[in-house]
Amino acid sequence: MENTELKKTPYNQIHHDLGAKMAEFAGYDMPIQYEGLVVEHNNVRNNVGVFDVSHMGEFRAKGPKAKAFMQYCTVNDVDVLTDGKVQYTCLPNGKGGIVDDMLVYRVSEEEWFMVPNAANIDKDWAWMSQIADKMGLTPNVDFLNESEQWAQLAVQGPNALKAMQKLTKANVVDMEYYTFQIINFAGVDNIIFSTTGYTGAGGCEIYIPVAHAVKVWDAVFEAGAEFGIKPAGLGCRDTLRLEKGFCLYGHEMDDTISPLEAPLAWITKLKAENNVFVNKELLIAQKAAGVKRKIVGFEMIDRGIARNGYEVCDAAGNKIGEVRSGSPSPSTGKNIGTALVGVEYSKVETEIFIKIREKLIKAVVVKMPFF
């Protein structure tokens, strides 16, 4: 029996009509797979697939104080962005951990668009609203939650931009990675077309005014038909992102893991003097002292699949950390994962053991990405 309490994206009926295996994710009734995880994974990696990611959030900050607000909220340096550029970043929580990771879009010097994770929309909104209030922005006036106004499709894979070029006069096939345009697409104005994604396979993410959601879905699949376009569920979204070593909130980062412990030091701009943000002094001190634990990638040597929460042990069976993500990797044929371990176990080629059903199963630390 369908759970009527779950939220639904504008594409919910389409997923059911396609026979998708559905499950709860971030409070939404979401498609986990259609034909099968491996088929969908390989199609995105080698061709083009479409994810419904309308559950993701959308915020906007406007006005003369918006840029300073964005700089203070996030660890990356928004000063390096120009109009039409996108930046991956995270929100430090003031205690050494992470509120969420998100994308930041610079529309103009005085207009910024943000994409937080679905499960963290309310949490992020509350956290950022407190900061906005202190910095002279008024929530719901010049700091806005537009999450209910947008549908979002992630069209991912090496053929994605070629297929999508058929639906717009704007040049999208030559767009650089992590840029965006606001265009007419599939006959709909004010589409945000962004060369971002969570698969490492290339492609775009398309933000659609919700009233036009189904029209754009139909156009996307018609345009992609010659390329063998297929819908893709959240199951393969996870395997694709894990193969590329992309962090997932609640796994490789959370309120207790700092950006320096997660593999996010590259977005944490501690040296930029103009980049004053929440937690900066704490993170500078942590970097100077050296982190005590670290997220690492690993491959299974012995037969077994590591799952989130499994204990990581040394050869003697002493607990040294825990698995944060784990899955078979369709692209490599190996069983892979990430773990939060003591820094002394973080060096590549270090032997570690995953406790699976009380047995110690051998694995080895490897450099990410896995593929």
C-alpha positions as YAML, in Angstrom:
chain: A
units: angstrom
residues:
- id: 1
  name: MET
  ca: [0.00, 0.00, 0.00]
- id: 2
  name: GLU
  ca: [1.40, 3.39, -0.99]
- id: 3
  name: ASN
  ca: [2.54, 5.65, 1.83]
- id: 4
  name: THR
  ca: [0.60, 8.88, 1.26]
- id: 5
  name: GLU
  ca: [2.73, 10.69, 3.85]
- id: 6
  name: LEU
  ca: [5.79, 10.67, 1.60]
- id: 7
  name: LYS
  ca: [6.43, 13.75, -0.51]
- id: 8
  name: LYS
  ca: [6.29, 13.31, -4.27]
- id: 9
  name: THR
  ca: [8.28, 14.95, -7.04]
- id: 10
  name: PRO
  ca: [6.41, 16.11, -10.17]
- id: 11
  name: TYR
  ca: [7.60, 12.91, -11.86]
- id: 12
  name: ASN
  ca: [6.22, 10.48, -9.27]
- id: 13
  name: GLN
  ca: [3.44, 9.06, -11.46]
- id: 14
  name: ILE
  ca: [5.89, 8.62, -14.37]
- id: 15
  name: HIS
  ca: [8.20, 6.54, -12.14]
- id: 16
  name: HIS
  ca: [5.31, 4.33, -11.07]
- id: 17
  name: ASP
  ca: [4.08, 3.99, -14.67]
- id: 18
  name: LEU
  ca: [7.60, 2.90, -15.72]
- id: 19
  name: GLY
  ca: [7.53, 0.17, -13.07]
- id: 20
  name: ALA
  ca: [10.31, 1.64, -10.97]
- id: 21
  name: LYS
  ca: [11.20, 0.06, -7.66]
- id: 22
  name: MET
  ca: [10.31, 2.88, -5.26]
- id: 23
  name: ALA
  ca: [11.47, 3.60, -1.72]
- id: 24
  name: GLU
  ca: [11.58, 6.41, 0.81]
- id: 25
  name: PHE
  ca: [14.54, 8.77, 0.45]
- id: 26
  name: ALA
  ca: [14.81, 12.07, 2.35]
- id: 27
  name: GLY
  ca: [11.06, 11.97, 2.97]
- id: 28
  name: TYR
  ca: [10.24, 11.46, -0.73]
- id: 29
  name: ASP
  ca: [8.87, 8.50, -2.67]
- id: 30
  name: MET
  ca: [11.83, 8.03, -5.01]
- id: 31
  name: PRO
  ca: [12.85, 5.56, -7.75]
- id: 32
  name: ILE
  ca: [15.70, 3.27, -6.68]
- id: 33
  name: GLN
  ca: [15.93, 1.39, -9.99]
- id: 34
  name: TYR
  ca: [14.00, 0.66, -13.19]
- id: 35
  name: GLU
  ca: [15.66, -2.07, -15.30]
- id: 36
  name: GLY
  ca: [18.36, -2.77, -12.74]
- id: 37
  name: LEU
  ca: [21.20, -0.98, -10.99]
- id: 38
  name: VAL
  ca: [24.06, -2.35, -13.13]
- id: 39
  name: VAL
  ca: [22.28, -1.68, -16.45]
- id: 40
  name: GLU
  ca: [21.47, 1.87, -15.38]
- id: 41
  name: HIS
  ca: [24.97, 2.46, -13.97]
- id: 42
  name: ASN
  ca: [26.68, 1.32, -17.18]
- id: 43
  name: ASN
  ca: [24.29, 3.32, -19.36]
- id: 44
  name: VAL
  ca: [25.14, 6.53, -17.50]
- id: 45
  name: ARG
  ca: [28.86, 5.78, -17.48]
- id: 46
  name: ASN
  ca: [28.96, 4.96, -21.22]
- id: 47
  name: ASN
  ca: [25.99, 6.74, -22.77]
- id: 48
  name: VAL
  ca: [23.23, 8.89, -21.19]
- id: 49
  name: GLY
  ca: [20.79, 8.45, -18.32]
- id: 50
  name: VAL
  ca: [18.31, 10.68, -16.52]
- id: 51
  name: PHE
  ca: [17.85, 11.05, -12.75]
- id: 52
  name: ASP
  ca: [14.90, 12.76, -11.13]
- id: 53
  name: VAL
  ca: [16.59, 14.90, -8.47]
- id: 54
  name: SER
  ca: [13.65, 17.22, -7.86]
- id: 55
  name: HIS
  ca: [13.90, 16.40, -4.15]
- id: 56
  name: MET
  ca: [17.04, 18.55, -3.91]
- id: 57
  name: GLY
  ca: [16.69, 22.03, -2.39]
- id: 58
  name: GLU
  ca: [17.13, 25.46, -3.94]
- id: 59
  name: PHE
  ca: [17.92, 28.67, -2.04]
- id: 60
  name: ARG
  ca: [18.62, 32.17, -3.33]
- id: 61
  name: ALA
  ca: [20.37, 35.17, -1.76]
- id: 62
  name: LYS
  ca: [19.99, 38.64, -3.26]
- id: 63
  name: GLY
  ca: [21.13, 42.19, -2.68]
- id: 64
  name: PRO
  ca: [24.32, 44.09, -1.81]
- id: 65
  name: LYS
  ca: [25.05, 41.90, 1.25]
- id: 66
  name: ALA
  ca: [24.50, 38.56, -0.48]
- id: 67
  name: LYS
  ca: [28.11, 37.97, -1.50]
- id: 68
  name: ALA
  ca: [29.51, 38.58, 2.01]
- id: 69
  name: PHE
  ca: [26.82, 36.23, 3.35]
- id: 70
  name: MET
  ca: [27.83, 33.48, 0.91]
- id: 71
  name: GLN
  ca: [31.51, 33.94, 1.78]
- id: 72
  name: TYR
  ca: [30.86, 33.68, 5.51]
- id: 73
  name: CYS
  ca: [28.59, 30.61, 5.30]
- id: 74
  name: THR
  ca: [30.86, 28.47, 3.13]
- id: 75
  name: VAL
  ca: [34.45, 27.17, 3.29]
- id: 76
  name: ASN
  ca: [35.25, 27.73, -0.38]
- id: 77
  name: ASP
  ca: [36.19, 31.18, -1.73]
- id: 78
  name: VAL
  ca: [33.25, 32.71, -3.63]
- id: 79
  name: ASP
  ca: [35.51, 35.61, -4.60]
- id: 80
  name: VAL
  ca: [36.95, 33.51, -7.43]
- id: 81
  name: LEU
  ca: [33.53, 33.04, -9.05]
- id: 82
  name: THR
  ca: [32.34, 35.11, -11.99]
- id: 83
  name: ASP
  ca: [28.81, 35.28, -13.39]
- id: 84
  name: GLY
  ca: [27.78, 31.87, -14.77]
- id: 85
  name: LYS
  ca: [30.22, 29.84, -12.66]
- id: 86
  name: VAL
  ca: [29.38, 27.14, -10.13]
- id: 87
  name: GLN
  ca: [31.33, 26.12, -7.04]
- id: 88
  name: TYR
  ca: [31.22, 23.02, -4.84]
- id: 89
  name: THR
  ca: [31.44, 23.89, -1.16]
- id: 90
  name: CYS
  ca: [30.24, 22.99, 2.32]
- id: 91
  name: LEU
  ca: [28.73, 24.75, 5.32]
- id: 92
  name: PRO
  ca: [30.89, 24.50, 8.47]
- id: 93
  name: ASN
  ca: [28.83, 24.13, 11.65]
- id: 94
  name: GLY
  ca: [30.95, 26.14, 14.10]
- id: 95
  name: LYS
  ca: [32.01, 23.00, 16.01]
- id: 96
  name: GLY
  ca: [34.42, 21.47, 13.50]
- id: 97
  name: GLY
  ca: [31.77, 19.52, 11.59]
- id: 98
  name: ILE
  ca: [29.71, 20.07, 8.46]
- id: 99
  name: VAL
  ca: [26.07, 21.20, 8.22]
- id: 100
  name: ASP
  ca: [25.86, 20.12, 4.57]
- id: 101
  name: ASP
  ca: [27.64, 20.26, 1.25]
- id: 102
  name: MET
  ca: [26.11, 22.26, -1.59]
- id: 103
  name: LEU
  ca: [26.58, 23.89, -4.96]
- id: 104
  name: VAL
  ca: [26.78, 27.69, -5.19]
- id: 105
  name: TYR
  ca: [25.87, 29.48, -8.43]
- id: 106
  name: ARG
  ca: [26.88, 33.09, -9.04]
- id: 107
  name: VAL
  ca: [24.07, 34.66, -11.07]
- id: 108
  name: SER
  ca: [25.55, 38.13, -10.47]
- id: 109
  name: GLU
  ca: [27.51, 40.03, -7.82]
- id: 110
  name: GLU
  ca: [24.21, 40.50, -5.97]
- id: 111
  name: GLU
  ca: [22.42, 37.23, -6.73]
- id: 112
  name: TRP
  ca: [23.44, 33.73, -5.65]
- id: 113
  name: PHE
  ca: [21.67, 30.39, -6.13]
- id: 114
  name: MET
  ca: [22.35, 27.39, -3.88]
- id: 115
  name: VAL
  ca: [21.53, 23.67, -4.07]
- id: 116
  name: PRO
  ca: [21.48, 21.88, -0.70]
- id: 117
  name: ASN
  ca: [20.81, 18.18, -0.13]
- id: 118
  name: ALA
  ca: [17.21, 16.99, 0.05]
- id: 119
  name: ALA
  ca: [17.51, 15.54, 3.56]
- id: 120
  name: ASN
  ca: [19.06, 18.76, 4.89]
- id: 121
  name: ILE
  ca: [16.82, 21.46, 3.40]
- id: 122
  name: ASP
  ca: [15.13, 22.42, 6.69]
- id: 123
  name: LYS
  ca: [18.36, 22.11, 8.68]
- id: 124
  name: ASP
  ca: [20.33, 24.21, 6.17]
- id: 125
  name: TRP
  ca: [17.56, 26.80, 5.97]
- id: 126
  name: ALA
  ca: [17.48, 27.22, 9.75]
- id: 127
  name: TRP
  ca: [21.29, 27.43, 9.99]
- id: 128
  name: MET
  ca: [21.74, 29.87, 7.12]
- id: 129
  name: SER
  ca: [18.75, 31.99, 8.16]
- id: 130
  name: GLN
  ca: [20.38, 32.64, 11.54]
- id: 131
  name: ILE
  ca: [23.53, 33.85, 9.78]
- id: 132
  name: ALA
  ca: [21.53, 35.86, 7.21]
- id: 133
  name: ASP
  ca: [19.69, 37.62, 10.01]
- id: 134
  name: LYS
  ca: [22.97, 38.67, 11.66]
- id: 135
  name: MET
  ca: [24.45, 39.84, 8.34]
- id: 136
  name: GLY
  ca: [21.57, 42.09, 7.32]
- id: 137
  name: LEU
  ca: [19.65, 39.73, 5.02]
- id: 138
  name: THR
  ca: [16.03, 39.02, 5.83]
- id: 139
  name: PRO
  ca: [14.88, 35.40, 5.42]
- id: 140
  name: ASN
  ca: [11.99, 35.12, 2.95]
- id: 141
  name: VAL
  ca: [12.83, 38.58, 1.55]
- id: 142
  name: ASP
  ca: [16.42, 38.55, 0.29]
- id: 143
  name: PHE
  ca: [17.30, 35.03, 1.44]
- id: 144
  name: LEU
  ca: [14.76, 32.70, -0.11]
- id: 145
  name: ASN
  ca: [13.85, 29.02, -0.01]
- id: 146
  name: GLU
  ca: [12.67, 28.18, -3.53]
- id: 147
  name: SER
  ca: [12.74, 24.39, -3.10]
- id: 148
  name: GLU
  ca: [9.03, 23.93, -3.92]
- id: 149
  name: GLN
  ca: [9.33, 26.02, -7.11]
- id: 150
  name: TRP
  ca: [11.81, 23.84, -9.00]
- id: 151
  name: ALA
  ca: [11.89, 20.41, -10.56]
- id: 152
  name: GLN
  ca: [15.35, 19.09, -11.39]
- id: 153
  name: LEU
  ca: [16.66, 16.50, -13.84]
- id: 154
  name: ALA
  ca: [20.26, 15.30, -13.91]
- id: 155
  name: VAL
  ca: [21.02, 14.20, -17.48]
- id: 156
  name: GLN
  ca: [24.33, 12.41, -17.10]
- id: 157
  name: GLY
  ca: [26.78, 10.61, -19.36]
- id: 158
  name: PRO
  ca: [29.13, 11.25, -22.29]
- id: 159
  name: ASN
  ca: [26.23, 11.74, -24.74]
- id: 160
  name: ALA
  ca: [24.14, 13.96, -22.45]
- id: 161
  name: LEU
  ca: [25.09, 17.37, -23.85]
- id: 162
  name: LYS
  ca: [24.84, 16.19, -27.47]
- id: 163
  name: ALA
  ca: [21.30, 15.01, -26.82]
- id: 164
  name: MET
  ca: [20.28, 18.15, -24.89]
- id: 165
  name: GLN
  ca: [21.68, 20.48, -27.57]
- id: 166
  name: LYS
  ca: [18.66, 19.52, -29.69]
- id: 167
  name: LEU
  ca: [16.34, 21.29, -27.26]
- id: 168
  name: THR
  ca: [17.89, 24.77, -27.19]
- id: 169
  name: LYS
  ca: [19.45, 27.42, -29.43]
- id: 170
  name: ALA
  ca: [21.96, 28.23, -26.68]
- id: 171
  name: ASN
  ca: [25.34, 26.55, -27.09]
- id: 172
  name: VAL
  ca: [25.33, 23.93, -24.35]
- id: 173
  name: VAL
  ca: [27.49, 21.24, -25.95]
- id: 174
  name: ASP
  ca: [30.62, 23.39, -25.54]
- id: 175
  name: MET
  ca: [29.94, 24.57, -21.98]
- id: 176
  name: GLU
  ca: [32.81, 24.17, -19.52]
- id: 177
  name: TYR
  ca: [32.46, 21.95, -16.46]
- id: 178
  name: TYR
  ca: [30.83, 23.74, -13.50]
- id: 179
  name: THR
  ca: [29.26, 26.58, -15.48]
- id: 180
  name: PHE
  ca: [25.60, 27.44, -16.09]
- id: 181
  name: GLN
  ca: [23.29, 29.43, -18.35]
- id: 182
  name: ILE
  ca: [19.70, 30.63, -17.88]
- id: 183
  name: ILE
  ca: [18.09, 29.70, -21.19]
- id: 184
  name: ASN
  ca: [15.00, 28.75, -23.16]
- id: 185
  name: PHE
  ca: [15.05, 24.96, -23.18]
- id: 186
  name: ALA
  ca: [12.41, 22.65, -24.66]
- id: 187
  name: GLY
  ca: [10.29, 25.77, -25.24]
- id: 188
  name: VAL
  ca: [10.43, 26.79, -21.57]
- id: 189
  name: ASP
  ca: [12.00, 30.08, -20.44]
- id: 190
  name: ASN
  ca: [14.15, 30.59, -17.33]
- id: 191
  name: ILE
  ca: [15.62, 27.10, -17.26]
- id: 192
  name: ILE
  ca: [18.88, 26.92, -15.30]
- id: 193
  name: PHE
  ca: [21.14, 24.65, -17.36]
- id: 194
  name: SER
  ca: [24.23, 23.63, -15.42]
- id: 195
  name: THR
  ca: [27.17, 21.42, -16.44]
- id: 196
  name: THR
  ca: [27.35, 19.81, -13.02]
- id: 197
  name: GLY
  ca: [26.46, 16.35, -11.76]
- id: 198
  name: TYR
  ca: [27.14, 13.66, -9.23]
- id: 199
  name: THR
  ca: [28.33, 10.82, -11.45]
- id: 200
  name: GLY
  ca: [31.70, 11.88, -12.88]
- id: 201
  name: ALA
  ca: [30.36, 10.86, -16.30]
- id: 202
  name: GLY
  ca: [29.78, 14.36, -17.68]
- id: 203
  name: GLY
  ca: [26.43, 15.90, -18.52]
- id: 204
  name: CYS
  ca: [24.18, 18.49, -16.97]
- id: 205
  name: GLU
  ca: [21.64, 19.31, -14.32]
- id: 206
  name: ILE
  ca: [18.50, 21.13, -15.45]
- id: 207
  name: TYR
  ca: [16.39, 23.24, -13.09]
- id: 208
  name: ILE
  ca: [12.83, 23.55, -14.36]
- id: 209
  name: PRO
  ca: [9.96, 25.76, -13.12]
- id: 210
  name: VAL
  ca: [7.72, 23.12, -11.59]
- id: 211
  name: ALA
  ca: [4.70, 23.83, -13.83]
- id: 212
  name: HIS
  ca: [6.75, 22.71, -16.85]
- id: 213
  name: ALA
  ca: [8.33, 19.65, -15.26]
- id: 214
  name: VAL
  ca: [6.55, 16.92, -17.25]
- id: 215
  name: LYS
  ca: [6.83, 18.80, -20.55]
- id: 216
  name: VAL
  ca: [10.62, 18.96, -20.14]
- id: 217
  name: TRP
  ca: [10.85, 15.28, -19.09]
- id: 218
  name: ASP
  ca: [9.04, 14.26, -22.29]
- id: 219
  name: ALA
  ca: [11.25, 16.51, -24.44]
- id: 220
  name: VAL
  ca: [14.45, 15.21, -22.82]
- id: 221
  name: PHE
  ca: [13.53, 11.58, -23.52]
- id: 222
  name: GLU
  ca: [12.46, 12.37, -27.08]
- id: 223
  name: ALA
  ca: [15.74, 14.21, -27.76]
- id: 224
  name: GLY
  ca: [17.76, 11.40, -26.23]
- id: 225
  name: ALA
  ca: [15.97, 8.53, -28.00]
- id: 226
  name: GLU
  ca: [18.61, 8.22, -30.74]
- id: 227
  name: PHE
  ca: [21.27, 7.84, -28.04]
- id: 228
  name: GLY
  ca: [19.40, 5.13, -26.14]
- id: 229
  name: ILE
  ca: [18.56, 7.41, -23.20]
- id: 230
  name: LYS
  ca: [17.22, 5.61, -20.11]
- id: 231
  name: PRO
  ca: [15.89, 6.68, -16.71]
- id: 232
  name: ALA
  ca: [18.25, 5.99, -13.82]
- id: 233
  name: GLY
  ca: [17.41, 5.44, -10.16]
- id: 234
  name: LEU
  ca: [19.08, 6.50, -6.94]
- id: 235
  name: GLY
  ca: [20.71, 3.07, -6.62]
- id: 236
  name: CYS
  ca: [23.15, 3.70, -9.44]
- id: 237
  name: ARG
  ca: [23.50, 7.36, -8.49]
- id: 238
  name: ASP
  ca: [25.18, 6.05, -5.35]
- id: 239
  name: THR
  ca: [27.47, 3.55, -7.13]
- id: 240
  name: LEU
  ca: [28.47, 6.14, -9.74]
- id: 241
  name: ARG
  ca: [29.35, 8.78, -7.15]
- id: 242
  name: LEU
  ca: [31.21, 6.27, -4.97]
- id: 243
  name: GLU
  ca: [33.40, 5.12, -7.88]
- id: 244
  name: LYS
  ca: [34.47, 8.74, -8.36]
- id: 245
  name: GLY
  ca: [35.12, 9.29, -4.64]
- id: 246
  name: PHE
  ca: [32.40, 11.95, -4.36]
- id: 247
  name: CYS
  ca: [31.26, 12.59, -0.79]
- id: 248
  name: LEU
  ca: [27.70, 11.89, 0.35]
- id: 249
  name: TYR
  ca: [26.34, 13.73, 3.36]
- id: 250
  name: GLY
  ca: [25.74, 11.36, 6.26]
- id: 251
  name: HIS
  ca: [28.48, 9.06, 4.95]
- id: 252
  name: GLU
  ca: [31.84, 10.69, 4.15]
- id: 253
  name: MET
  ca: [30.83, 13.84, 6.05]
- id: 254
  name: ASP
  ca: [28.43, 14.86, 8.78]
- id: 255
  name: ASP
  ca: [28.10, 17.12, 11.81]
- id: 256
  name: THR
  ca: [31.03, 15.38, 13.51]
- id: 257
  name: ILE
  ca: [33.48, 15.13, 10.58]
- id: 258
  name: SER
  ca: [35.47, 18.20, 9.55]
- id: 259
  name: PRO
  ca: [36.21, 19.10, 5.92]
- id: 260
  name: LEU
  ca: [39.88, 18.28, 6.61]
- id: 261
  name: GLU
  ca: [38.98, 14.76, 7.82]
- id: 262
  name: ALA
  ca: [36.61, 14.25, 4.92]
- id: 263
  name: PRO
  ca: [38.33, 14.48, 1.54]
- id: 264
  name: LEU
  ca: [37.29, 18.15, 1.30]
- id: 265
  name: ALA
  ca: [40.50, 20.01, 2.15]
- id: 266
  name: TRP
  ca: [40.62, 21.02, -1.55]
- id: 267
  name: ILE
  ca: [37.48, 23.18, -1.16]
- id: 268
  name: THR
  ca: [38.47, 24.57, 2.26]
- id: 269
  name: LYS
  ca: [40.30, 27.82, 1.49]
- id: 270
  name: LEU
  ca: [42.16, 28.56, 4.70]
- id: 271
  name: LYS
  ca: [44.86, 30.75, 3.12]
- id: 272
  name: ALA
  ca: [42.57, 33.23, 1.32]
- id: 273
  name: GLU
  ca: [42.66, 36.28, 3.61]
- id: 274
  name: ASN
  ca: [39.42, 37.66, 2.18]
- id: 275
  name: ASN
  ca: [37.67, 34.36, 2.93]
- id: 276
  name: VAL
  ca: [36.45, 34.73, 6.50]
- id: 277
  name: PHE
  ca: [33.99, 31.97, 7.35]
- id: 278
  name: VAL
  ca: [32.37, 30.16, 10.27]
- id: 279
  name: ASN
  ca: [34.89, 27.86, 11.98]
- id: 280
  name: LYS
  ca: [37.93, 29.10, 10.06]
- id: 281
  name: GLU
  ca: [40.23, 29.51, 13.09]
- id: 282
  name: LEU
  ca: [39.24, 26.09, 14.39]
- id: 283
  name: LEU
  ca: [40.07, 24.47, 11.04]
- id: 284
  name: ILE
  ca: [43.38, 26.35, 10.79]
- id: 285
  name: ALA
  ca: [44.28, 24.97, 14.23]
- id: 286
  name: GLN
  ca: [43.20, 21.47, 13.20]
- id: 287
  name: LYS
  ca: [45.36, 21.64, 10.09]
- id: 288
  name: ALA
  ca: [48.38, 22.86, 12.11]
- id: 289
  name: ALA
  ca: [47.97, 20.07, 14.68]
- id: 290
  name: GLY
  ca: [47.25, 17.43, 12.03]
- id: 291
  name: VAL
  ca: [44.02, 15.45, 11.81]
- id: 292
  name: LYS
  ca: [43.72, 12.34, 13.99]
- id: 293
  name: ARG
  ca: [41.41, 10.47, 11.62]
- id: 294
  name: LYS
  ca: [40.66, 10.52, 7.94]
- id: 295
  name: ILE
  ca: [38.25, 9.27, 5.28]
- id: 296
  name: VAL
  ca: [40.01, 6.76, 3.01]
- id: 297
  name: GLY
  ca: [39.03, 4.62, 0.06]
- id: 298
  name: PHE
  ca: [39.50, 0.86, 0.15]
- id: 299
  name: GLU
  ca: [39.11, -2.21, -2.07]
- id: 300
  name: MET
  ca: [38.19, -5.61, -0.71]
- id: 301
  name: ILE
  ca: [40.92, -8.24, -1.11]
- id: 302
  name: ASP
  ca: [38.96, -11.15, 0.33]
- id: 303
  name: ARG
  ca: [35.43, -11.90, -0.79]
- id: 304
  name: GLY
  ca: [32.82, -9.71, 0.87]
- id: 305
  name: ILE
  ca: [30.86, -6.48, 0.52]
- id: 306
  name: ALA
  ca: [31.45, -3.75, 3.09]
- id: 307
  name: ARG
  ca: [28.36, -1.83, 4.16]
- id: 308
  name: ASN
  ca: [27.87, 1.48, 5.92]
- id: 309
  name: GLY
  ca: [28.49, 1.16, 9.67]
- id: 310
  name: TYR
  ca: [30.59, -2.02, 9.58]
- id: 311
  name: GLU
  ca: [33.60, -1.99, 11.91]
- id: 312
  name: VAL
  ca: [37.08, -1.53, 10.45]
- id: 313
  name: CYS
  ca: [39.76, -3.42, 12.39]
- id: 314
  name: ASP
  ca: [43.49, -4.05, 12.42]
- id: 315
  name: ALA
  ca: [44.88, -7.57, 11.91]
- id: 316
  name: ALA
  ca: [44.41, -8.32, 15.63]
- id: 317
  name: GLY
  ca: [40.71, -7.42, 15.50]
- id: 318
  name: ASN
  ca: [41.02, -4.07, 17.30]
- id: 319
  name: LYS
  ca: [38.53, -1.50, 16.02]
- id: 320
  name: ILE
  ca: [40.28, 1.31, 14.13]
- id: 321
  name: GLY
  ca: [37.32, 2.94, 12.39]
- id: 322
  name: GLU
  ca: [34.10, 2.30, 10.53]
- id: 323
  name: VAL
  ca: [32.85, 1.92, 6.97]
- id: 324
  name: ARG
  ca: [31.06, 5.04, 5.67]
- id: 325
  name: SER
  ca: [30.08, 3.73, 2.20]
- id: 326
  name: GLY
  ca: [30.43, 0.34, 0.54]
- id: 327
  name: SER
  ca: [29.24, -1.33, -2.64]
- id: 328
  name: PRO
  ca: [30.18, -3.52, -5.58]
- id: 329
  name: SER
  ca: [31.61, -1.29, -8.33]
- id: 330
  name: PRO
  ca: [30.08, -2.13, -11.73]
- id: 331
  name: SER
  ca: [32.81, -0.23, -13.61]
- id: 332
  name: THR
  ca: [35.76, -1.98, -11.95]
- id: 333
  name: GLY
  ca: [34.28, -5.34, -10.95]
- id: 334
  name: LYS
  ca: [35.66, -4.83, -7.43]
- id: 335
  name: ASN
  ca: [33.99, -4.37, -4.05]
- id: 336
  name: ILE
  ca: [34.87, -0.87, -2.86]
- id: 337
  name: GLY
  ca: [34.15, 1.50, -0.02]
- id: 338
  name: THR
  ca: [35.17, 4.40, 2.16]
- id: 339
  name: ALA
  ca: [36.03, 4.33, 5.85]
- id: 340
  name: LEU
  ca: [36.79, 6.79, 8.62]
- id: 341
  name: VAL
  ca: [39.97, 5.47, 10.22]
- id: 342
  name: GLY
  ca: [42.77, 6.64, 12.49]
- id: 343
  name: VAL
  ca: [45.25, 8.63, 10.42]
- id: 344
  name: GLU
  ca: [47.98, 6.02, 11.04]
- id: 345
  name: TYR
  ca: [45.92, 3.59, 8.92]
- id: 346
  name: SER
  ca: [45.22, 6.04, 6.09]
- id: 347
  name: LYS
  ca: [48.28, 5.49, 3.91]
- id: 348
  name: VAL
  ca: [47.71, 3.87, 0.51]
- id: 349
  name: GLU
  ca: [48.44, 0.11, 0.51]
- id: 350
  name: THR
  ca: [47.73, -0.20, 4.25]
- id: 351
  name: GLU
  ca: [46.04, -3.52, 5.02]
- id: 352
  name: ILE
  ca: [42.79, -3.19, 6.97]
- id: 353
  name: PHE
  ca: [40.03, -5.62, 7.87]
- id: 354
  name: ILE
  ca: [36.27, -5.19, 7.61]
- id: 355
  name: LYS
  ca: [34.23, -7.06, 10.19]
- id: 356
  name: ILE
  ca: [31.45, -8.86, 8.30]
- id: 357
  name: ARG
  ca: [29.29, -11.26, 10.33]
- id: 358
  name: GLU
  ca: [31.98, -11.38, 13.02]
- id: 359
  name: LYS
  ca: [34.67, -12.40, 10.51]
- id: 360
  name: LEU
  ca: [37.64, -10.20, 9.59]
- id: 361
  name: ILE
  ca: [37.65, -9.73, 5.81]
- id: 362
  name: LYS
  ca: [40.84, -8.32, 4.31]
- id: 363
  name: ALA
  ca: [40.87, -5.00, 2.40]
- id: 364
  name: VAL
  ca: [43.50, -2.49, 1.34]
- id: 365
  name: VAL
  ca: [43.54, 1.31, 1.40]
- id: 366
  name: VAL
  ca: [43.65, 2.76, -2.15]
- id: 367
  name: LYS
  ca: [43.75, 6.20, -3.69]
- id: 368
  name: MET
  ca: [40.44, 7.64, -4.81]
- id: 369
  name: PRO
  ca: [38.78, 7.90, -7.28]
- id: 370
  name: PHE
  ca: [38.31, 4.18, -7.80]
- id: 371
  name: PHE
  ca: [37.44, 4.67, -11.49]
...
